[in-house]
Amino acid sequence: MLETVRYLIGSVGDSGFGSKSTGEEVTAAAPDLRSITAIITGATSGIGTETARVLAMRGARLVLPTRSLKTADEVKARIVAEIPDAEMAETARETGIQGRIVNVSSHVHSWFSGDCLSYLDRITRKQIPYDATQAYALSKLANILHTKELAERLKQMDANVTANCVHPGVVRTRLNRDREGFVTDLAFFLVTKLVKTMPQAAATACYVATHPRLVGISGRYFADCNEALPSPLASRPHEAAQLWRASESMTATDLDRTASGLEPQLASDRPDDEK
């Protein structure tokens, strides 16, 4: 109950920020990011676009992997209109998971040869029907477990790389208000107090990626711009390692299919009329 109240009133945590903080606010103390290169997947709409805009405002060079170069160009044009000196490059993602990775990696090396990749911001947005809520929850659990195992493996390698995961919160969207009445108006008022604006939703990712106090911090989970405790299920090293091994096995299978030319198209990669 206390956490809910803190969320609703935007009470700040140990970081000095809270649920009402925006991406611009949390990056105000960030160092000059002109030497930084950030890959932002999902940057053509929503939270990804706002994250890209904020990092561009702070000077970061951006790479925007996308399935639609036209959409990426539109986002780039909007950002450049606001930030004329923003440096961005788009790359088309090939169908199939491995194709995307190889294609994006080759473009990054060609554009920023000799530079160090600084941020890889994975922002996933999928519409999940209500009868698939459990599947959605499991996918988020897998994200946290994967992050923790990745951070542990990087630590064992003495790699100068950190990996953290964030919860952006519930984001404000258009709400149907065709029906009028006291109950509808009250429900609309309450919902608007529970959800975040896009600048607020992008804040946690921007904070974790740029704030000086998080240098060297890895394997953590953040919500509302503060470190948070994940569920007990997300805190089990054995399950994290087991998920990693299963992922390696599936990835190896995908690589074999790609090499043999049998990589199938994912549903999300096919044209709408083929789904």
Residue frames as qw, qx, qy, qz and C-alpha x, y, z in Angstrom:
[[0.000, 0.885, 0.465, 0.000, 0.00, 0.00, 0.00],
 [0.318, -0.784, 0.098, 0.524, 2.81, 2.39, 0.88],
 [0.405, -0.132, 0.592, 0.685, 4.53, 1.78, -2.46],
 [0.209, 0.628, 0.666, 0.345, 1.27, 2.53, -4.28],
 [0.141, -0.935, -0.246, 0.213, 0.90, 5.82, -2.44],
 [0.399, -0.575, 0.342, 0.627, 4.52, 6.75, -3.21],
 [0.378, 0.197, 0.687, 0.589, 3.89, 5.96, -6.87],
 [0.105, 0.790, 0.580, 0.169, 0.71, 8.03, -7.08],
 [0.175, -0.956, -0.081, 0.220, 2.20, 11.14, -5.48],
 [0.627, 0.689, -0.182, 0.316, 5.52, 10.77, -7.29],
 [0.573, -0.784, 0.236, 0.040, 7.53, 10.53, -4.08],
 [0.471, 0.697, -0.537, 0.062, 11.26, 10.42, -4.85],
 [0.957, -0.237, -0.124, 0.112, 13.47, 7.55, -3.79],
 [0.676, -0.531, 0.178, 0.478, 17.15, 7.28, -2.92],
 [0.577, 0.267, 0.381, 0.671, 18.08, 8.37, -6.45],
 [0.024, -0.376, -0.085, 0.923, 16.32, 11.69, -6.02],
 [0.363, 0.074, -0.496, -0.785, 13.77, 10.74, -8.69],
 [0.448, 0.145, 0.770, -0.432, 10.42, 8.99, -8.72],
 [0.444, 0.416, 0.783, 0.133, 7.48, 7.90, -10.86],
 [0.267, 0.904, 0.286, -0.172, 6.76, 11.45, -12.03],
 [0.288, -0.640, 0.417, 0.578, 10.33, 12.18, -13.15],
 [0.723, 0.666, 0.037, -0.181, 10.96, 12.57, -16.89],
 [0.879, 0.185, 0.093, 0.430, 13.81, 11.48, -19.13],
 [0.304, 0.757, -0.087, 0.572, 15.04, 15.05, -19.45],
 [0.473, -0.796, 0.194, -0.322, 15.09, 15.51, -15.68],
 [0.898, -0.365, 0.222, 0.103, 17.02, 12.33, -14.90],
 [0.799, 0.279, 0.125, 0.518, 19.67, 13.04, -17.55],
 [0.027, 0.979, -0.018, 0.202, 20.27, 16.65, -16.49],
 [0.483, -0.762, 0.428, 0.056, 23.23, 15.50, -14.38],
 [0.930, 0.166, 0.245, 0.219, 24.60, 13.20, -17.06],
 [0.391, -0.501, 0.380, 0.672, 28.09, 13.91, -18.41],
 [0.393, 0.585, -0.334, -0.626, 28.51, 15.08, -21.99],
 [0.795, 0.098, 0.594, -0.071, 27.30, 12.15, -24.11],
 [0.508, 0.748, -0.246, -0.349, 28.86, 13.24, -27.41],
 [0.095, 0.507, -0.851, -0.098, 31.37, 10.38, -27.19],
 [0.503, 0.034, 0.798, -0.329, 28.57, 7.87, -26.63],
 [0.385, 0.088, -0.678, -0.620, 26.98, 5.58, -29.23],
 [0.477, 0.056, 0.690, -0.542, 23.58, 4.12, -28.34],
 [0.230, -0.102, -0.833, -0.493, 21.60, 1.43, -30.15],
 [0.411, 0.118, 0.501, -0.752, 17.90, 1.83, -29.39],
 [0.079, -0.198, -0.904, -0.370, 15.60, -0.90, -30.66],
 [0.092, -0.681, -0.724, 0.067, 11.93, -0.01, -30.81],
 [0.221, -0.367, -0.102, 0.898, 12.80, 3.66, -31.35],
 [0.009, -0.231, -0.553, -0.801, 10.16, 4.29, -34.01],
 [0.442, -0.589, -0.382, -0.558, 7.33, 4.81, -31.53],
 [0.716, -0.627, -0.286, -0.112, 6.40, 5.31, -27.91],
 [0.644, -0.725, 0.149, 0.195, 8.98, 4.92, -25.17],
 [0.774, 0.021, 0.297, 0.559, 11.74, 4.12, -27.66],
 [0.326, 0.723, 0.228, 0.565, 11.21, 7.38, -29.55],
 [0.330, -0.922, 0.006, -0.202, 11.24, 9.43, -26.37],
 [0.790, -0.462, 0.217, 0.339, 14.39, 7.65, -25.16],
 [0.660, 0.312, 0.286, 0.621, 16.07, 8.41, -28.49],
 [0.081, 0.873, 0.167, 0.451, 15.03, 12.06, -28.32],
 [0.532, -0.842, 0.086, -0.002, 16.39, 12.52, -24.79],
 [0.792, -0.278, 0.289, 0.460, 19.73, 10.82, -25.50],
 [0.516, 0.535, 0.281, 0.607, 20.09, 12.84, -28.71],
 [0.158, -0.944, -0.095, -0.274, 19.40, 16.00, -26.70],
 [0.623, -0.726, 0.248, 0.149, 22.30, 15.08, -24.40],
 [0.113, 0.780, -0.545, -0.287, 24.62, 14.54, -27.38],
 [0.625, -0.153, 0.762, 0.074, 24.63, 10.75, -27.84],
 [0.323, 0.323, -0.648, -0.610, 25.00, 9.32, -31.36],
 [0.705, 0.075, 0.521, -0.475, 22.13, 6.97, -32.11],
 [0.154, 0.128, -0.877, -0.436, 21.66, 3.83, -34.16],
 [0.618, 0.117, 0.338, -0.700, 18.01, 2.94, -34.80],
 [0.062, -0.021, 0.959, 0.276, 17.46, -0.66, -35.97],
 [0.534, 0.311, 0.285, -0.733, 14.05, -0.93, -37.64],
 [0.508, 0.266, 0.797, 0.190, 11.95, -3.04, -39.99],
 [0.335, 0.825, 0.424, 0.165, 10.75, 0.15, -41.67],
 [0.480, -0.040, 0.040, 0.875, 13.35, 2.66, -42.83],
 [0.057, -0.597, -0.370, -0.709, 10.51, 5.01, -43.80],
 [0.555, -0.761, -0.319, -0.103, 9.25, 5.11, -40.21],
 [0.697, -0.377, -0.085, 0.603, 12.78, 5.51, -38.86],
 [0.336, 0.291, 0.211, 0.870, 13.34, 8.41, -41.26],
 [0.268, -0.739, -0.351, -0.509, 10.20, 10.09, -39.95],
 [0.681, -0.671, -0.210, 0.206, 11.36, 9.72, -36.35],
 [0.633, -0.099, 0.065, 0.765, 14.81, 10.97, -37.28],
 [0.141, 0.530, 0.286, 0.786, 13.30, 14.02, -39.01],
 [0.447, -0.802, -0.301, -0.257, 11.22, 14.88, -35.93],
 [0.724, -0.535, -0.090, 0.426, 14.23, 14.64, -33.64],
 [0.525, 0.096, 0.180, 0.827, 16.49, 16.64, -35.96],
 [0.040, -0.734, -0.342, -0.586, 13.81, 19.33, -36.22],
 [0.552, -0.822, -0.115, -0.077, 14.11, 19.79, -32.46],
 [0.610, -0.627, 0.354, 0.330, 17.83, 18.98, -32.15],
 [0.585, 0.770, -0.179, -0.182, 19.54, 20.08, -35.39],
 [0.172, 0.677, -0.715, 0.030, 22.96, 18.64, -34.52],
 [0.818, -0.182, 0.484, -0.251, 21.59, 15.20, -33.56],
 [0.231, 0.481, -0.792, -0.296, 23.64, 12.38, -35.11],
 [0.754, 0.037, 0.546, -0.363, 21.59, 9.33, -36.04],
 [0.248, 0.319, -0.795, -0.453, 21.81, 6.39, -38.39],
 [0.828, 0.040, 0.249, -0.501, 19.14, 3.85, -39.30],
 [0.051, 0.311, -0.919, -0.239, 19.58, 0.21, -40.29],
 [0.784, -0.012, -0.254, -0.566, 17.05, -2.22, -41.68],
 [0.492, -0.313, 0.780, -0.226, 16.66, -5.44, -39.73],
 [0.398, 0.162, -0.802, -0.414, 16.62, -8.62, -41.76],
 [0.828, -0.266, -0.132, -0.476, 13.98, -11.25, -41.04],
 [0.889, -0.089, -0.406, 0.193, 14.88, -13.84, -38.44],
 [0.556, -0.823, 0.018, 0.114, 16.55, -13.22, -35.12],
 [0.723, -0.280, 0.287, 0.562, 20.09, -14.07, -36.21],
 [0.449, 0.551, 0.360, 0.604, 19.72, -12.04, -39.40],
 [0.167, -0.951, -0.151, -0.211, 18.82, -9.00, -37.35],
 [0.644, -0.689, 0.158, 0.293, 21.83, -9.36, -35.09],
 [0.687, -0.005, 0.379, 0.620, 24.33, -9.85, -37.90],
 [0.309, 0.699, 0.367, 0.531, 22.89, -7.08, -40.06],
 [0.269, -0.952, -0.084, -0.121, 22.74, -4.49, -37.28],
 [0.705, -0.551, 0.209, 0.394, 26.22, -5.39, -36.01],
 [0.636, 0.210, 0.364, 0.648, 27.78, -4.96, -39.45],
 [0.121, 0.835, 0.265, 0.466, 26.17, -1.55, -39.87],
 [0.488, -0.870, -0.003, 0.078, 27.32, -0.39, -36.44],
 [0.724, -0.321, 0.288, 0.538, 30.92, -1.36, -37.20],
 [0.495, 0.437, 0.383, 0.647, 30.84, 0.40, -40.57],
 [0.059, -0.898, -0.227, -0.371, 29.37, 3.61, -39.18],
 [0.405, -0.867, 0.225, -0.184, 31.34, 3.86, -35.97],
 [0.881, 0.220, -0.301, 0.293, 34.55, 2.01, -36.77],
 [0.456, 0.301, -0.459, 0.700, 36.97, 2.18, -33.86],
 [0.342, -0.453, 0.225, -0.792, 34.41, 3.56, -31.42],
 [0.043, -0.032, -0.934, 0.354, 33.16, 1.75, -28.37],
 [0.413, -0.476, -0.588, -0.507, 29.50, 0.81, -28.25],
 [0.041, -0.266, 0.524, -0.808, 28.19, 2.43, -25.12],
 [0.516, 0.079, 0.523, -0.673, 24.50, 1.61, -24.74],
 [0.237, -0.107, -0.858, -0.443, 22.28, -1.15, -26.01],
 [0.385, 0.062, 0.447, -0.806, 18.75, -0.30, -25.03],
 [0.140, -0.171, -0.922, -0.319, 16.33, -3.15, -25.63],
 [0.387, 0.156, 0.363, -0.833, 12.78, -1.86, -25.48],
 [0.055, -0.158, -0.930, -0.326, 10.16, -4.44, -26.37],
 [0.443, 0.183, 0.290, -0.828, 6.53, -3.55, -26.92],
 [0.185, -0.106, -0.892, -0.398, 4.04, -6.26, -27.89],
 [0.587, -0.191, 0.041, -0.786, 0.28, -6.19, -27.59],
 [0.115, 0.041, -0.981, 0.152, -0.69, -9.17, -25.42],
 [0.537, -0.409, -0.454, -0.581, -4.35, -10.29, -25.25],
 [0.497, -0.540, 0.372, -0.568, -5.77, -10.56, -21.76],
 [0.977, -0.128, 0.045, -0.166, -5.92, -14.36, -21.97],
 [0.816, 0.313, -0.267, 0.405, -2.14, -14.38, -22.41],
 [0.265, -0.894, 0.203, -0.298, -1.32, -12.39, -19.28],
 [0.838, -0.451, 0.289, 0.106, 0.57, -15.29, -17.76],
 [0.815, 0.316, 0.175, 0.453, 2.72, -15.68, -20.87],
 [0.198, 0.857, -0.062, 0.472, 3.51, -11.97, -20.77],
 [0.547, -0.782, 0.251, -0.164, 4.47, -12.18, -17.10],
 [0.912, -0.162, 0.270, 0.264, 6.76, -15.13, -17.81],
 [0.636, 0.589, 0.072, 0.494, 8.45, -13.20, -20.61],
 [0.089, -0.888, 0.193, -0.408, 9.21, -10.34, -18.22],
 [0.795, -0.534, 0.287, 0.000, 10.49, -12.83, -15.64],
 [0.882, 0.196, 0.187, 0.386, 12.79, -14.24, -18.33],
 [0.323, 0.831, -0.067, 0.447, 14.09, -10.74, -19.08],
 [0.407, -0.821, 0.311, -0.252, 15.17, -10.25, -15.47],
 [0.900, -0.264, 0.325, 0.122, 16.73, -13.72, -15.17],
 [0.769, 0.480, 0.109, 0.408, 18.62, -13.22, -18.43],
 [0.093, 0.896, -0.179, 0.396, 19.94, -9.85, -17.27],
 [0.625, -0.684, 0.354, -0.127, 21.19, -11.28, -14.00],
 [0.915, -0.033, 0.317, 0.248, 22.95, -14.20, -15.69],
 [0.580, 0.696, 0.036, 0.422, 24.46, -11.92, -18.33],
 [0.160, -0.901, 0.260, -0.308, 25.79, -9.60, -15.63],
 [0.790, -0.483, 0.378, 0.020, 27.32, -12.55, -13.77],
 [0.873, 0.244, 0.249, 0.342, 29.02, -13.89, -16.88],
 [0.341, 0.841, -0.068, 0.415, 30.40, -10.46, -17.76],
 [0.448, -0.815, 0.319, -0.185, 31.76, -10.17, -14.23],
 [0.890, -0.224, 0.360, 0.167, 33.51, -13.53, -14.51],
 [0.727, 0.493, 0.187, 0.439, 35.10, -12.34, -17.77],
 [0.392, -0.512, -0.060, 0.762, 36.30, -9.11, -16.12],
 [0.282, 0.513, 0.498, 0.639, 34.50, -7.28, -18.93],
 [0.056, -0.231, -0.219, 0.946, 33.99, -3.55, -18.59],
 [0.322, -0.256, -0.574, -0.708, 30.31, -3.96, -19.46],
 [0.249, 0.084, 0.689, -0.676, 27.20, -3.63, -17.33],
 [0.294, -0.271, -0.753, -0.523, 23.71, -5.06, -17.85],
 [0.173, 0.174, 0.625, -0.741, 20.60, -3.91, -16.02],
 [0.055, -0.449, -0.788, -0.418, 16.87, -4.20, -16.61],
 [0.124, 0.058, 0.247, -0.959, 14.13, -1.63, -16.11],
 [0.098, 0.579, 0.809, -0.022, 10.37, -1.47, -15.70],
 [0.104, 0.266, 0.210, 0.935, 9.00, 1.61, -17.52],
 [0.239, 0.270, 0.544, -0.757, 5.64, 1.49, -15.75],
 [0.351, 0.585, 0.730, 0.047, 2.14, 1.64, -17.20],
 [0.210, -0.079, 0.268, 0.937, 2.05, 4.19, -20.00],
 [0.351, 0.539, 0.339, -0.687, -0.68, 6.69, -20.79],
 [0.192, 0.148, 0.775, 0.583, -2.59, 5.93, -23.98],
 [0.365, -0.135, -0.247, -0.888, -5.72, 7.16, -25.67],
 [0.152, 0.192, 0.889, -0.388, -8.80, 6.14, -23.68],
 [0.126, -0.420, -0.703, -0.560, -12.28, 5.66, -25.07],
 [0.040, 0.260, 0.519, -0.813, -14.58, 8.27, -23.57],
 [0.208, -0.252, -0.617, -0.716, -17.58, 7.90, -25.89],
 [0.469, -0.597, -0.644, -0.090, -19.78, 7.11, -22.92],
 [0.010, -0.513, 0.257, -0.819, -20.46, 9.97, -20.58],
 [0.712, -0.566, -0.345, -0.233, -21.46, 9.84, -16.95],
 [0.405, -0.811, 0.347, -0.242, -20.15, 10.15, -13.42],
 [0.897, -0.257, 0.346, 0.095, -18.81, 6.59, -13.21],
 [0.783, 0.473, 0.120, 0.386, -16.98, 6.89, -16.55],
 [0.140, 0.881, -0.182, 0.414, -15.53, 10.27, -15.62],
 [0.609, -0.691, 0.362, -0.147, -14.40, 8.97, -12.23],
 [0.931, -0.019, 0.290, 0.221, -12.78, 5.89, -13.79],
 [0.601, 0.677, 0.011, 0.424, -11.02, 8.05, -16.36],
 [0.157, -0.892, 0.268, -0.328, -9.71, 10.36, -13.63],
 [0.774, -0.505, 0.381, -0.022, -8.38, 7.46, -11.55],
 [0.901, 0.236, 0.215, 0.295, -6.70, 5.77, -14.51],
 [0.407, 0.811, -0.104, 0.407, -4.91, 8.96, -15.54],
 [0.370, -0.812, 0.380, -0.243, -3.39, 9.10, -12.05],
 [0.879, -0.261, 0.396, 0.047, -2.10, 5.54, -12.31],
 [0.824, 0.373, 0.239, 0.353, -0.44, 5.67, -15.72],
 [0.428, -0.524, 0.185, 0.713, 2.62, 7.57, -16.94],
 [0.452, 0.833, -0.086, -0.308, 3.15, 10.03, -19.73],
 [0.881, 0.400, -0.101, 0.234, 5.68, 9.01, -22.39],
 [0.227, 0.738, -0.431, 0.466, 8.44, 11.30, -20.95],
 [0.577, -0.534, 0.477, -0.394, 7.88, 9.70, -17.53],
 [0.983, 0.042, 0.156, -0.086, 7.89, 6.18, -18.98],
 [0.738, 0.548, -0.233, 0.319, 11.26, 6.76, -20.67],
 [0.213, -0.867, 0.334, -0.303, 12.85, 8.14, -17.50],
 [0.819, -0.440, 0.368, -0.009, 14.01, 4.89, -15.90],
 [0.875, 0.292, 0.183, 0.341, 15.83, 3.65, -19.01],
 [0.324, 0.826, -0.117, 0.447, 17.45, 7.08, -19.48],
 [0.470, -0.790, 0.316, -0.233, 18.47, 7.18, -15.82],
 [0.898, -0.250, 0.341, 0.124, 20.04, 3.72, -15.80],
 [0.786, 0.467, 0.145, 0.379, 21.87, 4.36, -19.08],
 [0.364, 0.723, -0.056, 0.585, 23.38, 7.73, -18.21],
 [0.432, -0.870, 0.048, -0.231, 23.50, 8.63, -14.53],
 [0.297, 0.651, -0.623, 0.316, 27.04, 8.83, -13.10],
 [0.492, -0.442, 0.605, -0.444, 26.13, 7.07, -9.86],
 [0.936, 0.088, 0.250, -0.233, 25.35, 3.86, -11.75],
 [0.458, 0.665, -0.589, -0.031, 28.79, 3.45, -13.27],
 [0.151, 0.338, -0.904, 0.215, 29.86, -0.14, -12.58],
 [0.560, 0.029, 0.589, -0.582, 26.40, -1.18, -11.33],
 [0.417, 0.204, -0.743, -0.482, 25.25, -4.38, -13.03],
 [0.319, -0.160, -0.934, -0.007, 22.66, -7.13, -12.71],
 [0.089, 0.260, 0.571, -0.773, 20.11, -4.90, -11.01],
 [0.029, 0.590, 0.745, 0.311, 16.41, -4.21, -11.55],
 [0.068, -0.148, -0.175, 0.971, 15.07, -0.64, -11.64],
 [0.023, -0.670, -0.696, -0.258, 11.58, 0.84, -11.49],
 [0.142, -0.956, -0.242, -0.087, 10.57, 4.49, -11.20],
 [0.340, 0.784, -0.323, 0.407, 14.25, 5.50, -11.50],
 [0.411, -0.625, 0.572, -0.337, 15.24, 3.58, -8.37],
 [0.276, 0.212, -0.937, -0.011, 16.65, 0.13, -7.73],
 [0.747, -0.194, 0.107, -0.627, 13.85, -2.25, -6.84],
 [0.363, -0.229, 0.897, -0.103, 13.56, -5.83, -5.65],
 [0.520, 0.086, -0.625, -0.576, 12.21, -8.23, -8.27],
 [0.873, -0.255, -0.031, -0.415, 9.97, -11.12, -7.33],
 [0.630, -0.473, 0.615, -0.015, 11.54, -14.10, -5.52],
 [0.872, 0.316, 0.363, 0.086, 11.24, -16.10, -8.75],
 [0.519, 0.821, -0.084, 0.222, 13.45, -13.54, -10.49],
 [0.189, -0.835, 0.475, -0.203, 16.17, -13.82, -7.84],
 [0.902, -0.215, 0.374, -0.003, 17.19, -17.44, -8.27],
 [0.006, -0.682, 0.624, 0.380, 20.67, -17.91, -9.82],
 [0.443, -0.026, 0.886, 0.134, 19.96, -21.54, -10.69],
 [0.509, 0.656, 0.543, -0.121, 16.92, -20.64, -12.82],
 [0.200, 0.887, -0.198, -0.367, 18.87, -17.81, -14.48],
 [0.180, -0.493, 0.791, 0.315, 21.68, -20.18, -15.48],
 [0.485, 0.241, 0.840, 0.026, 19.17, -22.79, -16.67],
 [0.443, 0.809, 0.283, -0.264, 17.39, -20.22, -18.84],
 [0.057, 0.788, -0.471, -0.391, 20.73, -19.16, -20.33],
 [0.320, -0.217, 0.890, 0.241, 21.60, -22.72, -21.28],
 [0.489, 0.520, 0.695, -0.078, 18.18, -23.22, -22.87],
 [0.303, 0.885, 0.008, -0.352, 18.61, -19.96, -24.80],
 [0.113, -0.603, 0.692, 0.380, 22.01, -21.08, -26.06],
 [0.435, 0.101, 0.885, 0.128, 20.50, -24.31, -27.28],
 [0.444, 0.733, 0.491, -0.155, 17.69, -22.53, -29.15],
 [0.128, 0.875, -0.250, -0.395, 20.08, -19.95, -30.58],
 [0.286, -0.371, 0.812, 0.349, 22.38, -22.70, -31.87],
 [0.478, 0.408, 0.776, 0.052, 19.39, -24.24, -33.64],
 [0.320, 0.888, 0.195, -0.268, 18.52, -20.88, -35.20],
 [0.079, -0.734, 0.527, 0.420, 22.12, -20.44, -36.36],
 [0.416, -0.047, 0.868, 0.267, 22.05, -23.86, -38.01],
 [0.442, 0.660, 0.605, -0.050, 18.83, -22.96, -39.82],
 [0.152, 0.913, -0.087, -0.368, 20.23, -19.61, -40.93],
 [0.233, -0.538, 0.700, 0.408, 23.39, -21.25, -42.27],
 [0.358, 0.143, 0.889, 0.246, 21.33, -23.76, -44.26],
 [0.157, -0.057, -0.391, -0.905, 18.98, -21.10, -45.62],
 [0.344, -0.427, -0.814, -0.191, 16.00, -22.51, -43.73],
 [0.080, -0.178, -0.490, 0.850, 15.49, -19.65, -41.26],
 [0.013, 0.650, 0.731, 0.206, 11.71, -19.12, -41.09],
 [0.036, -0.476, -0.031, -0.878, 10.12, -15.69, -41.00],
 [0.053, -0.265, -0.724, 0.635, 8.73, -14.64, -37.66],
 [0.084, 0.723, 0.682, 0.076, 5.08, -13.60, -37.60],
 [0.144, -0.856, -0.151, 0.473, 6.10, -10.08, -36.57],
 [0.255, -0.432, 0.490, 0.713, 8.35, -9.83, -39.66],
 [0.277, 0.326, 0.796, 0.429, 5.80, -10.86, -42.24],
 [0.163, -0.192, -0.230, -0.940, 3.54, -8.36, -44.01],
 [0.433, 0.030, 0.512, -0.741, 0.20, -7.84, -42.30],
 [0.761, 0.228, -0.162, -0.585, -1.68, -9.57, -45.12],
 [0.615, 0.259, -0.745, -0.009, 0.34, -12.76, -44.54],
 [0.094, -0.231, 0.768, -0.590, -0.33, -13.04, -40.80]]
